Amino acid sequence: MNYYCLFCDQRCKKTHPEASWWKCRPCKVSFHDDDNGLWKISFSVNKPDALYTLDLLLNENKTELYVLGRDPVPSIIDSIMNGKLTISLPSIMQNVNPNNVADKVKTLLVFS
C-alpha cells in the first residue's frame, strides 16, 4: 500500500516494514494508521530551545504537544517513548499544516 502526504501529495515512506507509520520528510509530518484508517498526524517542530511534536489524535479528538529536549535530536519514536507531554487540548487544533505549525506551537506555549 502506498501512502501520500495530505499536504504536498508526495509519496510517504513507511518508517518500518511492520509499522503503521508513514513519514513525509519534506513536510516533517508522520501519519499513523491502522485497520480503521488514519488516527494520528504528528508534526515535528525544531525550535532553538527544543524539538517539539504536535500530535493531532483524530480518533480521540485531542491535540497534544510534546517537548523532546535538545541533544541528541530524538526521532519520532523517541517522542512517543520519552517525550514530555507539555499541553493537551480536548479538541483537534484546526487548520494545522507544515507551513503554520511552528506558529501554532508558539501560540500554545505562550498561552499555556
PAZAPA-4460 file (N, C-alpha, C; in steps of 0.05 Angstrom, whole numbers, plus 32768, in hexadecimal, padded with zeros to 4 digits):
% residues 112
    n_x    n_y    n_z   ca_x   ca_y   ca_z    c_x    c_y    c_z   seq   type   mol
   8011   7FE8   8000   8000   8000   8000   8012   8019   8000     1      M     A
   800B   802C   7FF0   8019   8046   7FF0   8009   805A   7FFF     2      N     A
   8017   806C   800C   800A   8082   801B   8015   809C   8011     3      Y     A
   8004   80AF   800B   800C   80C9   8001   8006   80DF   8015     4      Y     A
   8018   80F2   8018   8016   8108   802B   7FFC   8118   8026     5      C     A
   7FEE   811E   803B   7FD6   812E   8039   7FDC   814B   8033     6      L     A
   7FF5   8153   8035   7FFC   816F   8032   800B   8175   8017     7      F     A
   801C   8163   800E   802B   8168   7FF5   8026   8153   7FE0     8      C     A
   8017   813F   7FE6   8010   8129   7FD3   8028   8118   7FCA     9      D     A
   803F   811B   7FD7   8056   810A   7FD1   8052   80EF   7FDF    10      Q     A
   805E   80DB   7FD4   805D   80C0   7FE0   806D   80C0   7FFA    11      R     A
   8061   80B5   800F   806E   80B3   8029   807D   8099   802B    12      C     A
   8090   8099   803D   80A0   8081   8043   8095   8074   805C    13      K     A
   8093   8059   805A   808B   804A   8072   80A3   8049   8085    14      K     A
   809F   804F   809E   80B5   8050   80B1   80C2   8035   80B7    15      T     A
   80B2   8020   80B4   80BC   8005   80B9   80A9   7FF2   80AA    16      H     A
   80B3   7FDC   809F   80A1   7FCA   8090   8088   7FC1   809F    17      P     A
   808B   7FBD   80B9   8074   7FB4   80C9   8065   7FCA   80D7    18      E     A
   806E   7FE2   80D5   8061   7FF8   80E3   804A   8004   80D3    19      A     A
   8039   8012   80E0   8023   8020   80D2   8028   803E   80D2    20      S     A
   8041   8046   80D0   8049   8062   80D0   8055   8069   80B5    21      W     A
   804C   8080   80AA   8056   808A   8091   8061   80A5   8095    22      W     A
   8077   80AC   8089   8084   80C5   808E   8088   80D4   8073    23      K     A
   8082   80EE   8074   8088   8100   805E   809F   8112   8067    24      C     A
   80B6   810C   805D   80CE   811B   8066   80CD   8139   805F    25      R     A
   80C5   8140   8046   80C4   815D   8040   80B1   816D   8053    26      P     A
   809B   8161   805A   8087   816E   806B   808D   816B   8089    27      C     A
   809E   8158   8090   80A4   8151   80AC   808A   8149   80BB    28      K     A
   807C   8137   80AE   8062   812D   80B8   8062   810F   80B7    29      V     A
   8057   8102   80CC   8052   80E5   80CC   8034   80E0   80CE    30      S     A
   802C   80CB   80C0   8010   80C3   80C0   8010   80A7   80CC    31      F     A
   7FFD   80A2   80DE   7FFB   8088   80EB   7FDF   807D   80E5    32      H     A
   7FDF   8065   80DB   7FC6   8058   80D4   7FC4   803C   80DF    33      D     A
   7FAC   8031   80DE   7FA8   8015   80E5   7F91   800B   80D3    34      D     A
   7F85   7FF5   80DB   7F6F   7FE9   80CA   7F57   7FFB   80C8    35      D     A
   7F54   800E   80DB   7F3D   8020   80DB   7F43   803A   80CC    36      N     A
   7F5C   803E   80C3   7F63   8056   80B4   7F76   8067   80C3    37      G     A
   7F79   8080   80B9   7F8C   8093   80C5   7F82   809B   80E0    38      L     A
   7F94   8099   80F5   7F8C   80A1   8110   7F9E   80B6   811C    39      W     A
   7FB5   80BC   8111   7FC6   80D0   811C   7FD7   80DD   8107    40      K     A
   7FDA   80F8   8109   7FED   8107   80F8   8000   8115   810B    41      I     A
   801A   8110   8107   802F   811B   8119   8041   812F   8109    42      S     A
   8043   8147   8113   8054   815B   8107   806D   815F   8118    43      F     A
   8084   8160   810B   809D   8166   8119   80A4   8184   8116    44      S     A
   80AB   8190   812C   80B2   81AD   812C   80CC   81B0   813B    45      V     A
   80E0   81BA   812C   80FB   81BE   8138   80FE   81DC   813F    46      N     A
   80FE   81E1   8159   8101   81FD   8163   811D   81FE   8170    47      K     A
   8127   8217   8175   8142   8219   8181   8144   820C   819C    48      P     A
   812F   820B   81AC   8130   8200   81C7   812C   81E1   81C7    49      D     A
   811E   81D6   81B4   8117   81BA   81B5   810A   81B1   819B    50      A     A
   8107   8197   8198   80F7   818B   8183   80DC   8185   818F    51      L     A
   80C7   818B   8180   80AB   8187   8189   809D   8175   8175    52      Y     A
   8089   8166   817F   8077   8158   816D   805B   8161   8175    53      T     A
   804C   8168   8160   8030   816F   8164   8020   8159   8158    54      L     A
   8010   814B   8169   8001   8134   8160   7FE3   813A   815F    55      D     A
   7FD7   8135   8148   7FBA   8137   8145   7FAF   811B   8147    56      L     A
   7FA2   8114   815C   7F97   80FA   8161   7F7A   80F9   8157    57      L     A
   7F77   80F1   813E   7F5D   80F3   8131   7F47   80E2   813E    58      L     A
   7F4D   80CA   8146   7F39   80B8   8152   7F32   80C0   816F    59      N     A
   7F42   80D0   817C   7F3D   80D9   8197   7F34   80F6   8199    60      E     A
   7F35   8104   8182   7F2E   8120   8180   7F3F   8130   8195    61      N     A
   7F5A   812C   8193   7F6C   813A   81A6   7F84   8144   8196    62      K     A
   7F91   8158   81A1   7FAA   8163   8198   7FBE   8161   81AF    63      T     A
   7FD6   8156   81A9   7FEB   8154   81BE   8005   8160   81B4    64      E     A
   8012   816E   81C5   802D   817A   81BF   8041   816D   81D1    65      L     A
   8056   8162   81C5   806C   8155   81D4   8085   8165   81D0    66      Y     A
   8095   8168   81E6   80B0   8174   81E3   80C4   815E   81E7    67      V     A
   80D9   815F   81D6   80EC   8149   81D5   8109   8150   81DD    68      L     A
   810E   8167   81E7   8129   816E   81EE   8139   8175   81D5    69      G     A
   8153   8177   81D8   8163   8182   81C2   8179   816F   81B8    70      R     A
   8186   8160   81C9   819D   8151   81C0   819D   8136   81CD    71      D     A
   819E   8120   81BE   819E   811F   81A1   8182   8124   8197    72      P     A
   8180   812B   817E   8165   812F   8172   8157   8114   8170    73      V     A
   8141   8111   817D   8133   80F7   817D   8123   80F2   8164    74      P     A
   811B   80DA   8160   810A   80D2   814A   80ED   80D4   8153    75      S     A
   80DA   80D0   8140   80BE   80CF   8147   80B9   80B9   815B    76      I     A
   80C6   80A2   8158   80C2   808C   816B   80CB   8095   8187    77      I     A
   80E1   80A4   8189   80EA   80AE   81A3   80D5   80C1   81AF    78      D     A
   80C7   80D0   819E   80B3   80E2   81A9   809D   80D3   81B6    79      S     A
   8096   80BD   81AB   8080   80AD   81B7   808A   80A0   81D1    80      I     A
   80A2   8096   81D1   80AD   8088   81E7   80B7   809A   81FE    81      M     A
   80C4   80B0   81F6   80D2   80C1   820A   80C9   80DE   820B    82      N     A
   80B7   80E6   81F9   80AF   8102   81F8   809F   8109   8210    83      G     A
   80A0   8122   8218   8091   812C   822F   8078   813A   8224    84      K     A
   8061   8130   822C   8048   813D   8224   8047   8158   8231    85      L     A
   8046   816D   8221   8046   8188   822B   802A   8194   822C    86      T     A
   801B   818F   8217   8000   819A   8215   7FEE   8186   8208    87      I     A
   7FD6   8183   8213   7FC1   8172   8208   7FA7   8182   8205    88      S     A
   7F9C   8183   81EE   7F83   8191   81E9   7F6D   817D   81E3    89      L     A
   7F55   8182   81ED   7F3F   816F   81E8   7F31   8173   81CE    90      P     A
   7F40   817B   81B9   7F35   817D   819E   7F4C   817D   818A    91      S     A
   7F45   817A   8171   7F59   817A   815C   7F5E   8197   8154    92      I     A
   7F77   819F   8154   7F7E   81BA   814B   7F78   81BC   812E    93      M     A
   7F6B   81D1   8126   7F62   81D4   810A   7F77   81E1   80F8    94      Q     A
   7F77   81DA   80DF   7F87   81E6   80CA   7FA5   81E5   80CF    95      N     A
   7FAF   81CF   80DC   7FCB   81CB   80E0   7FD7   81C0   80C6    96      V     A
   7FED   81CB   80BD   7FFB   81C0   80A6   8019   81C6   80A9    97      N     A
   8029   81BA   8098   8046   81BE   809A   804F   81DB   8099    98      P     A
   8040   81EC   808C   8048   8208   8089   8042   8218   80A2    99      N     A
   802F   8210   80B2   8028   8220   80CA   802C   8212   80E5   100      N     A
   8035   81F9   80E4   8037   81EA   80FD   804A   81F7   8111   101      V     A
   8060   8204   8109   8072   8211   811C   8064   8227   812A   102      A     A
   8053   8237   811C   8044   824C   8129   802F   8241   813C   103      D     A
   8022   822A   8134   800E   821E   8146   801B   8214   8160   104      K     A
   8033   8209   815E   8042   8200   8176   8049   8218   8187   105      V     A
   8052   822D   817B   8059   8246   818A   8041   8250   8199   106      K     A
   802A   8251   818B   8012   825A   8198   800A   8249   81B0   107      T     A
   800C   822F   81AC   8006   821D   81C3   8018   8222   81DB   108      L     A
   8032   8226   81D5   8045   822A   81EB   8041   8245   81F9   109      L     A
   803A   8259   81E9   8036   8274   81F5   801D   8274   8207   110      V     A
   8008   8267   81FE   7FEE   8269   820C   7FE9   8252   821F   111      F     A
   7FFD   8241   8223   7FF9   822A   8236   8001   8231   8252   112      S     A
***
